[in-house]
Amino acid sequence: MEVTRPAPASAGWRRGLYARLLAFVRPHWWRMTGTIACNLVAAVLDVFTVTLLIPFLSALFGTPPVGPVADVHRQLIGRFLDEADRMGSLRNILLLIMAAVVAKNLLIWVSSQLGATLQEYVTRDLRNTLYAHLQRLPLPFFTRMKTGQLLARVLNDTQQTKAVITEAVTRSIQNAAVVLTAIVVLFRISWQLTLVALVVAPLLIGLLQPILRSLRRGHRRLSNQFGDMTAVVQEVVSGIRLVKSFGGEAWEEARFREASNRYARGLRRVTRLSQLAIPITETVGTAVAVIVLWVGARLVLEGGTMDGQTLIGFLALVLRTLQPLKQLSQVPTVAAQSMAAAERIFEVLDAESEQDRDRGTRETAGLAQGIEFDHVTFAYDEAPVLDDVSFVARKGDVTAIVGASGSGKSTLVDLIPRFHDPVRGRVLVDGVDARELSLRSLRSLTAIVSQDTVVFNDTVRNNLAYGAEGRYTEDQIVAAARAANAHEFILQLPAGYDTLLGERGTRLSGGQRQRIAIARALLVDRPILILDEATSALDTESERLVQEAIDRLLRGRTVFVIAHRLSTIVNATQILVLDQGRIVERGTHDDLLKRRGTYHRLHVLQFPRGGEAA
């Protein structure tokens, strides 16, 4: 089920969390209604069962009960009682108790089934909404946030948040209904004793508040520490080759041990605090029960305003409320953990997505003229990366971008599909500011093949036709693979095009992964192509096969090539040389060599014996 993301709270951030979570419950209102109704009826039956102790003791000792509760019993179960047949009356009361207990537990079972389904569906919707929003966040968000933290929020925090739904909708409603129903009956029996018993509520609230505030802060720290621990695991698993090759196992083990110890210490502090609620509740409750016994005994023995069986029934009812009252006192403890997790979830949901920022309304179906950078300046957090960059790439041009690491090459090409927007200046697509085009329309023009090829744990076929299931025929997929020099090695895989490639394409070599990426780009057939050091990490034979595939891919497209190997760009229409975010040279390969400037120095570094890039 698709769930609309709740609107961010403008004020009262924490107070609004419950309301925002309720927006995820609303689509499942009938489950919530059924759960509440079953719990309310079960609570009434629970209290009714305890009050049957009064007529049972009256029948047992032959002393007729008096008072408002006795009048209610006469109306409800009077026909089952016979003063002349005390054993028959006792039998009937016991049967009524048994029937009420069976009905109560049946209703509790139904409510628990509805409640469990409710919490899982709400958790699913929350998780799905968070994941969907995560994919629509701009790239800078992912550079600021650790992968482990994001995994913790999508998987762990959503799971913890459901606890507040479990407590509030299932157990808490039932417990609250038992307590409230019991209070009504207790007032009917003796308002004096009931007032004494009710002292427990304000005492508990006052004693537990400081603990709850500390718990909320503790659970938030704990969630962050869990995310840090997850981040360490994710980094090591992703870079396990590097860890092993550099003998970093002991270092990584120490790093994880430190993160794990921090999490364990935090969990111990939180657990110590949360466990205070139970003894506090029980101590206060027992003290109240003792006071009730003392005051009640005086009413029976000295005042004569209450009989013995009614006092015993009153006390039984008070004791029956202690357990649900104890569980209710634990709800804020569980809620503190859930709300800390919810805060972290809504921090992500409140982050502005690319669609929220996108003001583009114009559509484009293709590239007619070309791309122009018009005095473009860009900075990350006020650190300049590109400075007054201007150039034109006409349709069909191959524009190569070279320069030292950190000169701004990748940032420059990232501006074309608007992974970032310029701080100043414009990127023009056919003379139109790219910010005026919708993101969907602009990105439908661009295909990217990078050095770090992404291959998913899916079949070869689905990797080639990524994001477009059912759009391409088998012949089209095979034709793209042939053009990318990939068809032959695909057929040698265990199941051909149906082979699962493993996480990050572990079944394939670097050159094979690159050819999969090129086939993917050929298949989508977009007019703008970005090659980000696509051959820099390959051996000679793999580079030859990949370069052949790239040559086919370039035909009829406007291409931007980031290259460290100058041999791959000798035929580029224009070469831009970047240095500290500025274009310091531009021209063809031959022109730049003749100038004997920065490009010439780069060329000499790669061909120190005077060899010519070819």
C-alpha positions in Angstrom: 0.0 0.0 0.0 1.3 3.4 -0.9 1.4 5.8 2.0 1.5 9.5 1.7 4.4 11.0 3.6 3.1 13.1 6.5 3.9 16.8 6.3 6.8 18.0 8.4 5.9 19.6 11.7 6.7 23.3 11.8 6.6 23.7 15.6 6.5 21.4 18.5 8.7 18.9 16.8 8.6 16.2 19.5 5.0 16.8 20.5 4.0 16.3 16.9 5.7 12.9 16.5 2.7 11.0 17.8 0.4 12.7 15.4 2.8 12.0 12.5 3.0 8.4 13.4 -0.8 8.3 13.6 -0.9 9.3 9.9 0.6 5.9 9.1 -2.0 4.1 11.3 -4.9 5.9 9.5 -5.0 3.6 6.4 -5.5 0.6 8.7 -8.2 2.3 10.8 -10.5 -0.8 10.9 -7.8 -2.9 12.5 -7.2 -0.3 15.1 -10.9 0.1 15.7 -11.4 -3.7 16.1 -8.4 -3.9 18.5 -9.7 -1.1 20.6 -13.3 -2.5 20.7 -12.1 -6.0 21.7 -9.8 -4.6 24.4 -12.6 -2.5 25.9 -15.0 -5.4 26.1 -12.3 -7.7 27.5 -11.5 -5.1 30.1 -15.1 -4.9 31.3 -15.3 -8.7 31.4 -12.0 -8.8 33.4 -13.3 -6.4 36.1 -16.7 -8.1 36.1 -15.0 -11.4 36.8 -13.2 -10.0 39.8 -16.4 -8.5 41.2 -18.1 -11.9 41.1 -15.9 -12.7 44.1 -18.3 -10.6 46.3 -21.5 -12.7 45.6 -19.4 -15.8 45.8 -18.2 -15.0 49.3 -21.8 -13.9 50.2 -23.2 -17.2 49.1 -20.3 -19.1 50.8 -20.8 -17.4 54.2 -24.6 -16.8 53.9 -24.3 -13.1 54.4 -26.3 -11.1 51.8 -24.2 -8.3 50.2 -25.2 -4.7 50.4 -24.4 -1.6 48.4 -24.5 -0.4 44.8 -22.4 -3.2 43.4 -24.7 -5.8 45.0 -27.6 -4.1 43.3 -25.9 -4.4 39.9 -25.1 -8.1 40.5 -28.8 -8.7 41.4 -29.8 -7.2 38.1 -27.2 -9.0 36.0 -27.0 -12.4 37.6 -29.9 -12.4 40.1 -31.6 -15.3 38.4 -28.5 -17.5 38.9 -28.5 -17.0 42.7 -30.8 -18.7 45.2 -30.4 -18.1 48.9 -32.1 -21.4 49.6 -29.6 -23.3 47.4 -26.2 -22.0 48.4 -24.2 -24.8 46.6 -26.2 -24.2 43.4 -25.5 -20.4 43.7 -21.7 -21.1 44.1 -21.7 -23.5 41.1 -23.5 -20.9 39.0 -21.1 -18.1 40.0 -18.1 -20.3 39.2 -19.6 -21.1 35.8 -20.2 -17.4 35.1 -16.6 -16.7 36.1 -15.4 -19.4 33.7 -17.5 -18.1 30.9 -16.4 -14.6 31.4 -12.7 -15.6 31.5 -13.1 -17.6 28.3 -14.9 -14.7 26.5 -12.3 -12.2 27.8 -9.4 -14.3 26.5 -11.0 -14.9 23.2 -11.4 -11.2 22.7 -7.8 -10.6 23.8 -6.6 -13.2 21.3 -8.6 -11.5 18.5 -7.3 -8.0 19.5 -3.7 -9.4 19.7 -4.0 -10.7 16.1 -5.4 -7.4 14.8 -2.8 -5.5 16.8 0.1 -7.6 15.5 -1.1 -7.2 11.9 -1.6 -3.5 12.5 1.9 -2.9 13.8 3.6 -4.9 11.1 1.7 -3.1 8.3 2.4 0.3 9.9 6.1 -0.6 10.2 6.1 -1.8 6.6 4.5 1.4 5.4 6.9 3.5 7.5 9.9 1.5 6.2 8.7 1.7 2.6 8.1 5.5 2.8 11.5 6.1 4.4 13.3 4.0 1.7 11.3 5.7 -1.1 12.2 9.2 0.2 15.8 8.2 0.7 16.2 7.5 -3.0 14.9 10.9 -3.8 17.3 12.8 -1.6 20.1 14.8 -3.3 23.7 13.5 -3.6 25.1 15.9 -0.9 22.9 14.2 1.7 24.6 10.9 1.1 28.1 12.4 1.4 27.2 13.8 4.8 25.5 10.6 6.2 27.3 7.3 6.8 25.9 4.3 5.0 25.6 2.4 8.3 23.5 5.2 9.8 21.1 5.1 6.9 20.9 1.3 7.2 20.2 1.6 10.9 17.4 4.1 10.2 15.7 2.1 7.5 15.9 -1.3 9.3 16.5 -0.8 13.0 14.7 2.5 13.8 11.5 1.5 11.9 11.4 -1.7 13.9 11.8 0.1 17.2 9.2 2.6 16.3 6.5 0.0 16.0 6.8 -0.7 19.8 4.9 2.5 20.5 2.1 1.2 18.3 2.1 -2.1 20.1 2.0 -0.5 23.5 -0.4 2.3 22.7 -3.0 0.4 20.6 -2.9 -3.1 22.1 -1.6 -3.6 25.6 -2.0 0.0 26.8 -5.6 0.3 25.7 -6.6 -2.9 27.4 -4.7 -2.0 30.6 -6.1 1.5 30.6 -9.6 0.1 30.1 -9.1 -2.3 33.0 -7.9 0.4 35.3 -10.6 2.9 34.4 -13.4 0.3 34.6 -12.1 -0.9 38.0 -12.0 2.7 39.2 -15.6 3.2 38.3 -16.6 0.0 40.2 -14.3 0.9 43.1 -16.0 4.3 43.5 -19.4 2.5 43.5 -18.1 0.3 46.4 -16.4 3.0 48.5 -15.4 6.4 47.4 -13.2 6.9 50.5 -11.1 3.8 49.8 -10.9 4.7 46.1 -9.5 8.1 46.8 -6.8 6.5 49.0 -6.1 4.0 46.2 -5.8 6.7 43.5 -2.9 8.3 45.3 -0.7 5.9 43.3 -1.2 7.7 39.9 0.3 11.1 40.7 3.0 9.5 42.7 4.0 7.3 39.8 3.9 10.1 37.3 6.0 12.4 39.5 8.6 9.7 40.2 8.9 8.4 36.7 9.2 11.7 34.8 13.0 12.3 35.4 13.7 8.7 34.4 11.7 9.1 31.1 13.5 12.2 30.1 16.8 10.5 30.6 15.6 7.4 28.7 14.7 9.4 25.7 18.1 11.0 25.5 19.7 7.7 26.1 17.8 5.9 23.4 18.7 8.5 20.8 22.4 8.2 21.7 22.0 4.4 21.5 20.5 4.6 18.0 23.4 6.7 16.8 25.9 4.3 18.4 24.1 1.4 16.7 24.4 3.2 13.3 28.1 3.8 13.9 28.6 0.1 14.7 26.7 -0.8 11.5 28.8 1.6 9.5 32.0 -0.1 10.6 30.7 -3.5 9.5 29.5 -2.1 6.2 32.8 -0.5 5.4 34.8 -3.6 6.2 32.6 -5.9 4.2 32.7 -3.6 1.2 36.5 -3.2 1.5 37.5 -6.7 2.6 40.1 -7.1 -0.1 41.8 -3.9 1.0 41.6 -5.0 4.7 43.2 -8.4 3.9 45.8 -7.1 1.5 47.1 -4.5 4.0 46.8 -6.8 7.0 44.2 -4.5 8.6 42.2 -7.2 10.4 43.5 -6.3 13.9 42.9 -2.6 13.3 39.4 -3.2 12.1 38.7 -5.6 14.9 39.8 -2.9 17.4 37.6 -0.3 15.6 34.6 -2.6 15.8 35.3 -3.6 19.4 35.4 0.1 20.4 32.1 0.8 18.6 30.5 -2.3 20.1 31.7 -1.5 23.6 30.3 2.0 23.2 26.9 0.6 22.2 27.0 -2.0 25.1 27.9 0.7 27.7 25.0 2.9 26.4 22.6 -0.1 26.4 23.6 -0.9 30.0 22.9 2.7 31.1 19.5 2.8 29.4 18.6 -0.7 30.7 19.5 0.4 34.3 17.3 3.4 34.0 14.4 1.5 32.4 14.4 -1.2 35.1 13.8 1.4 37.8 10.2 1.8 36.7 9.2 -1.7 37.8 10.3 -1.6 41.4 9.1 2.0 41.9 5.7 1.0 40.6 5.5 -2.2 42.7 6.6 -0.4 45.9 4.2 2.4 45.5 1.4 0.0 44.6 2.0 -2.3 47.6 2.1 0.7 49.9 -1.3 1.8 48.6 -2.7 -1.7 49.1 -1.5 -1.8 52.7 -3.1 1.6 53.4 -6.4 0.4 51.7 -6.4 -2.7 54.0 -5.9 -0.6 57.1 -8.5 2.0 56.2 -10.9 -0.7 55.0 -10.5 -2.7 58.1 -11.5 0.3 60.2 -14.6 0.8 58.0 -15.6 -2.8 58.6 -14.7 -3.2 62.3 -15.3 0.3 63.6 -17.5 2.2 61.2 -19.8 -0.7 60.1 -20.2 1.0 56.7 -18.8 -2.0 54.8 -19.1 -5.8 55.1 -16.1 -8.2 55.0 -16.8 -9.7 51.6 -17.1 -6.3 50.0 -13.7 -5.3 51.5 -12.2 -8.5 50.1 -13.7 -7.8 46.7 -12.5 -4.2 46.8 -9.0 -5.3 47.7 -9.0 -8.0 45.0 -10.0 -5.4 42.5 -7.3 -3.0 43.7 -4.7 -5.8 43.4 -6.0 -6.7 39.9 -5.3 -3.2 38.8 -1.7 -3.3 40.0 -0.5 -5.4 37.1 -2.1 -3.3 34.3 -1.0 -0.2 36.2 2.5 -1.5 36.3 2.4 -2.2 32.6 1.0 1.2 31.9 3.9 2.7 33.9 6.3 0.9 31.5 4.6 2.4 28.4 6.5 5.7 28.6 9.8 3.7 28.9 9.0 1.8 25.7 7.7 5.0 24.1 10.9 6.8 24.9 12.9 4.3 22.9 10.3 4.3 20.0 10.1 8.1 19.9 13.9 8.5 19.8 13.9 6.1 16.8 11.0 8.1 15.3 12.9 11.3 15.6 15.7 9.8 13.6 13.3 8.6 10.9 11.5 11.9 10.5 14.8 13.7 10.3 15.4 11.8 7.1 11.8 12.2 5.9 12.0 16.0 6.6 15.2 16.3 4.5 14.3 18.1 1.3 14.1 15.8 -1.7 15.3 16.6 -5.2 11.6 16.7 -6.3 10.9 19.3 -3.5 13.7 21.5 -4.7 13.0 21.0 -8.4 11.4 24.0 -10.0 11.8 22.8 -13.5 8.6 22.6 -15.5 9.8 22.3 -19.1 10.1 19.0 -20.9 12.6 17.9 -23.6 12.6 14.8 -25.7 16.2 15.0 -27.0 19.3 17.1 -27.6 19.2 19.3 -30.7 22.1 21.8 -30.3 24.3 20.9 -27.4 25.4 21.7 -23.8 26.9 25.0 -22.7 28.5 26.0 -19.4 28.0 29.7 -18.9 30.4 31.1 -16.2 29.6 28.2 -13.8 30.9 28.4 -10.2 30.3 25.6 -7.7 31.3 25.0 -4.1 30.8 22.3 -1.4 29.9 24.0 1.9 31.6 27.2 0.7 34.8 25.3 -0.4 35.2 26.3 -4.1 35.4 23.4 -6.6 34.6 25.1 -9.9 35.4 28.7 -10.7 33.9 30.6 -13.6 33.9 27.6 -16.0 32.6 28.3 -19.6 32.6 26.1 -22.6 30.3 24.8 -25.3 29.9 21.1 -26.3 27.9 20.9 -29.6 25.7 18.0 -30.4 27.9 15.1 -31.4 31.1 16.5 -29.9 33.4 14.4 -27.7 34.6 16.7 -24.8 37.5 15.3 -22.8 38.2 16.6 -19.3 41.6 16.1 -17.8 43.5 17.4 -14.8 45.0 16.4 -11.5 42.9 14.7 -8.8 40.7 17.2 -7.0 40.6 19.6 -9.9 36.8 19.4 -10.2 36.4 17.0 -13.2 33.7 14.7 -11.7 31.9 17.7 -10.2 31.8 19.3 -13.6 30.0 16.4 -15.3 27.7 15.9 -12.2 26.2 19.3 -13.0 24.9 18.1 -16.4 22.2 15.7 -14.9 21.8 18.2 -12.0 23.2 16.0 -9.3 24.3 19.4 -8.1 23.2 22.9 -9.1 25.7 25.7 -9.8 26.2 28.4 -7.1 26.5 30.9 -9.9 26.2 30.7 -13.7 24.1 28.3 -15.8 24.3 25.0 -17.5 22.3 25.3 -20.7 20.7 22.4 -22.6 19.8 23.5 -26.1 20.0 27.1 -24.8 17.7 26.4 -21.9 18.8 26.6 -18.3 18.9 23.1 -17.0 17.1 24.2 -13.9 14.1 25.1 -16.0 13.8 21.4 -17.2 12.2 18.9 -14.9 14.7 16.4 -13.4 12.9 13.5 -14.9 13.1 15.0 -18.4 16.7 16.1 -18.0 18.0 12.8 -16.7 16.2 10.9 -19.4 18.8 12.4 -21.8 21.9 11.1 -19.9 23.7 7.8 -19.5 26.7 7.4 -17.3 29.5 4.8 -17.4 32.0 5.2 -14.5 35.1 3.5 -13.2 33.1 2.2 -10.2 30.6 0.2 -12.1 27.5 -0.8 -10.2 26.3 -4.3 -10.8 23.4 -5.5 -8.7 22.8 -8.9 -7.2 20.4 -9.9 -10.0 20.5 -11.7 -13.3 22.6 -10.4 -16.2 19.4 -9.7 -18.1 18.0 -7.5 -15.4 21.3 -5.7 -14.9 21.4 -4.8 -18.6 17.8 -3.7 -18.7 18.0 -2.0 -15.2 15.0 0.2 -14.4 13.2 -0.8 -17.5 11.8 -4.3 -16.9 9.7 -5.4 -19.9 10.7 -2.5 -22.1 13.3 -4.3 -24.2 13.1 -7.5 -26.2 15.5 -10.3 -25.8 17.0 -9.4 -29.2 17.6 -5.9 -28.1 19.3 -7.0 -25.0 21.5 -9.4 -26.8 22.3 -6.8 -29.5 23.5 -4.4 -26.8 25.6 -7.1 -25.2 27.2 -7.9 -28.5 28.0 -4.3 -29.3 29.6 -4.0 -25.8 31.8 -7.1 -26.4 29.9 -8.8 -23.5 27.8 -11.5 -25.3 30.6 -14.1 -25.4 31.5 -14.0 -21.7 27.8 -13.9 -20.7 27.2 -17.1 -22.6 30.0 -18.8 -20.7 28.4 -18.0 -17.3 26.5 -20.9 -15.6 23.0 -19.8 -16.7 23.9 -17.3 -19.4 21.7 -14.2 -19.3 19.9 -15.7 -16.3 23.0 -16.0 -14.1 22.8 -14.2 -10.8 25.9 -12.0 -10.6 26.2 -11.8 -6.8 26.6 -8.7 -4.6 28.4 -5.9 -6.5 28.9 -8.3 -9.4 31.5 -10.6 -7.7 31.2 -13.2 -10.4 32.7 -10.8 -13.0 36.1 -9.2 -13.6 36.5 -5.5 -13.7 36.5 -5.5 -17.5 33.4 -7.6 -17.7 31.6 -5.3 -15.3 32.6 -2.3 -17.5 31.2 -4.0 -20.5 27.9 -4.7 -18.7 27.7 -1.0 -17.9 28.4 -0.1 -21.5 25.8 -2.5 -22.8 23.4 -0.9 -20.3 24.1 2.5 -21.7 23.8 1.2 -25.3 20.4 -0.2 -24.4 18.9 3.0 -23.0 20.3 4.8 -26.1 20.4 8.3 -24.6 21.8 11.3 -26.5 24.3 12.5 -23.8 26.9 10.1 -22.5 29.3 10.7 -19.5 32.3 8.4 -19.3 34.0 8.9 -15.9 37.4 7.2 -16.1 35.8 4.1 -17.6 39.0 2.3 -18.5 41.5 3.6 -15.9 41.5 0.4 -13.8 41.7 -2.2 -16.5 44.4 -4.5 -17.9 45.5 -4.1 -21.5 43.3 -6.8 -23.0 40.2 -5.7 -21.0 40.9 -2.1 -22.0 41.1 -3.0 -25.6 37.7 -4.8 -25.5 36.1 -2.0 -23.4 37.6 0.7 -25.7 36.1 -1.1 -28.8 32.7 -1.1 -27.0 33.1 2.6 -26.0 33.9 3.5 -29.6 30.6 2.0 -30.7 28.8 3.7 -27.8 30.2 7.2 -28.8 28.6 7.1 -32.2 25.9 9.8 -32.6 26.1 11.0 -29.0 27.3 14.1 -27.2 30.0 12.7 -25.0 31.9 14.0 -21.9 35.0 11.9 -21.1 36.9 12.1 -17.8 40.2 10.4 -18.5 43.5 9.8 -16.8 44.9 7.8 -19.7 45.5 10.4 -22.4 45.7 7.6 -25.1 41.9 7.3 -24.9 41.2 10.9 -25.8 43.5 11.8 -28.7 40.5 12.0 -31.1 38.3 14.1 -28.8 36.7 17.1 -30.4 38.0 19.3 -27.6 40.0 18.7 -24.5 39.5 20.8 -21.3 42.4 21.0 -18.8 41.2 21.7 -15.3 43.4 23.1 -12.5 41.9 23.9 -9.1 38.5 24.3 -10.6 39.4 26.5 -13.6 39.9 25.7 -17.3 43.5 26.6 -17.9 43.8 25.1 -21.4 41.4 23.9 -24.1 41.8 22.6 -27.6 42.5 19.4 -29.5 45.2 16.9 -28.6 47.7 18.1 -31.2 47.0 21.8 -30.4 47.6 21.3 -26.7 50.8 19.4 -27.2 52.2 22.2 -29.3 51.5 24.7 -26.5 53.8 22.8 -24.2 51.6 23.7 -21.2 49.8 21.7 -18.5 48.5 19.1 -20.9 52.0 18.7 -22.4 53.4 18.1 -18.9 50.7 15.5 -18.2 51.5 13.8 -21.5 55.2 13.7 -20.7 54.5 12.1 -17.3 52.6 9.3 -19.1 55.0 9.0 -22.0 58.4 9.9 -20.5 60.4 8.5 -23.4 58.7 10.7 -26.0 56.1 8.1 -27.0 53.0 9.5 -28.6 49.5 8.7 -27.3 47.7 6.7 -29.9 
